[in-house]
């Protein structure tokens, strides 16, 4: 665990592995629910880091985090959000070729994996879902689309993402979902928040 | 009791949005903070008209806005303009910045082109009662949350006045400068700077580019050298983060910044400098002054 001050009142915590980020984030949220870190305004997990904003004493918080015993793996419990997915995306053939399988097999493989929201970013409600193995990593498109349709289920690297609204994007589109990913009038507005477990259901 | 008053937008200006204190606390869902770019000017405008400090106001960009108090049956309201220095007229009569102004039904408040600075804040007693999204009335130009920028003829409802206007004639304010000195704390990724890059960051003078907006100030200047680190996985960003682009260019992120980014943040501007950043017009000179940890002003 490495600590980097971010200005006078934020702290960036860097970890060696994405799973360690999930574990520490779950522990921070568990303790926040019990009143820890009352001055914190934002806790932002990312690929290898967690940003704590609104920290009153950077050294004290770094010292506390270092002393915590963090569960080695995120407990495999909690609710699962099921995402119905029609696997007929514009880049399905490209992904099938990269994986050296048929298009139907892409759907079978992708809907067979247990995912978890590693972090959100890029747009409100856009979740980076981890779960695919390194051997299934795909590159971004060399030329990003100017408008990706909302509900597009897409791959980049080992992440799966779902576009909450129409936006430019360079991820490989493998499918589409009718699930409402983001609704500012709903509580909570994001269907997928960090730590949420996700399962895709093939409705092609 | 008269019905609540309504403001009619006679001239929307280049980019005028409703802003309050924004949406902190949702960055983990990818929701930008948003909110008034010049927080001190926002609070002052509200205090002058008797509003709570974080009530929704209008934030203009360079060429102001013209507003008419349109509801004939409504009582008069109090308005105040802070932030950038600009001519302010009520029905053609000069009234000035930083003053509470009584505005009667039918009168037009016109905020002209800024002579120093970029953004004026127009507060009206009662505040602008536009729909609140995720706890804020702010327009977020990165994600599209909140009300879109004002358009001509648009009607803006006002809330009920919260308290009496300030009993002062004029509030002192500082005139935005053509050269801003920003106190920064180096890091979190200052290790990605080459030795020459660190010297450039802290020694050179940069210039604000016209492509700057509420998301960030883009700076022109000598390229800031980077040591070879490969690729940085995306990580969380704060308001004031100074990001180093692969080209050697710099961006200072402002309120509508993305919640995460994949280029190294080499320094962070002290919040006391946010107002100066908000008022930095294209061509403004910028220099960075690193302060050791623990010495930044509160």
Boltz contact constraints between the chains, C-beta under 6 A:
constraints:
  - contact:
      token1: [A, 4]
      token2: [B, 187]
      max_distance: 6.0
  - contact:
      token1: [A, 4]
      token2: [B, 188]
      max_distance: 6.0
  - contact:
      token1: [A, 5]
      token2: [B, 187]
      max_distance: 6.0
  - contact:
      token1: [A, 5]
      token2: [B, 293]
      max_distance: 6.0
  - contact:
      token1: [A, 6]
      token2: [B, 188]
      max_distance: 6.0
  - contact:
      token1: [A, 6]
      token2: [B, 238]
      max_distance: 6.0
  - contact:
      token1: [A, 6]
      token2: [B, 268]
      max_distance: 6.0
  - contact:
      token1: [A, 7]
      token2: [B, 185]
      max_distance: 6.0
  - contact:
      token1: [A, 7]
      token2: [B, 268]
      max_distance: 6.0
  - contact:
      token1: [A, 8]
      token2: [B, 296]
      max_distance: 6.0
  - contact:
      token1: [A, 10]
      token2: [B, 238]
      max_distance: 6.0
  - contact:
      token1: [A, 12]
      token2: [B, 188]
      max_distance: 6.0
  - contact:
      token1: [A, 41]
      token2: [B, 24]
      max_distance: 6.0
  - contact:
      token1: [A, 41]
      token2: [B, 25]
      max_distance: 6.0
  - contact:
      token1: [A, 42]
      token2: [B, 25]
      max_distance: 6.0
  - contact:
      token1: [A, 42]
      token2: [B, 27]
      max_distance: 6.0
  - contact:
      token1: [A, 44]
      token2: [B, 27]
      max_distance: 6.0
  - contact:
      token1: [A, 44]
      token2: [B, 28]
      max_distance: 6.0
  - contact:
      token1: [A, 44]
      token2: [B, 236]
      max_distance: 6.0
  - contact:
      token1: [A, 46]
      token2: [B, 234]
      max_distance: 6.0
  - contact:
      token1: [A, 46]
      token2: [B, 235]
      max_distance: 6.0
  - contact:
      token1: [A, 46]
      token2: [B, 236]
      max_distance: 6.0
  - contact:
      token1: [A, 46]
      token2: [B, 260]
      max_distance: 6.0
  - contact:
      token1: [A, 47]
      token2: [B, 233]
      max_distance: 6.0
  - contact:
      token1: [A, 47]
      token2: [B, 234]
      max_distance: 6.0
  - contact:
      token1: [A, 48]
      token2: [B, 233]
      max_distance: 6.0
  - contact:
      token1: [A, 49]
      token2: [B, 235]
      max_distance: 6.0
  - contact:
      token1: [A, 51]
      token2: [B, 236]
      max_distance: 6.0
  - contact:
      token1: [A, 53]
      token2: [B, 238]
      max_distance: 6.0
  - contact:
      token1: [A, 120]
      token2: [B, 29]
      max_distance: 6.0
  - contact:
      token1: [A, 120]
      token2: [B, 30]
      max_distance: 6.0
  - contact:
      token1: [A, 121]
      token2: [B, 30]
      max_distance: 6.0
  - contact:
      token1: [A, 121]
      token2: [B, 259]
      max_distance: 6.0
  - contact:
      token1: [A, 121]
      token2: [B, 260]
      max_distance: 6.0
  - contact:
      token1: [A, 123]
      token2: [B, 30]
      max_distance: 6.0
  - contact:
      token1: [A, 124]
      token2: [B, 30]
      max_distance: 6.0
  - contact:
      token1: [A, 124]
      token2: [B, 31]
      max_distance: 6.0
  - contact:
      token1: [A, 124]
      token2: [B, 143]
      max_distance: 6.0
  - contact:
      token1: [A, 126]
      token2: [B, 30]
      max_distance: 6.0
  - contact:
      token1: [A, 184]
      token2: [B, 133]
      max_distance: 6.0
  - contact:
      token1: [A, 184]
      token2: [B, 134]
      max_distance: 6.0
  - contact:
      token1: [A, 190]
      token2: [B, 29]
      max_distance: 6.0
  - contact:
      token1: [A, 193]
      token2: [B, 29]
      max_distance: 6.0
  - contact:
      token1: [A, 194]
      token2: [B, 28]
      max_distance: 6.0
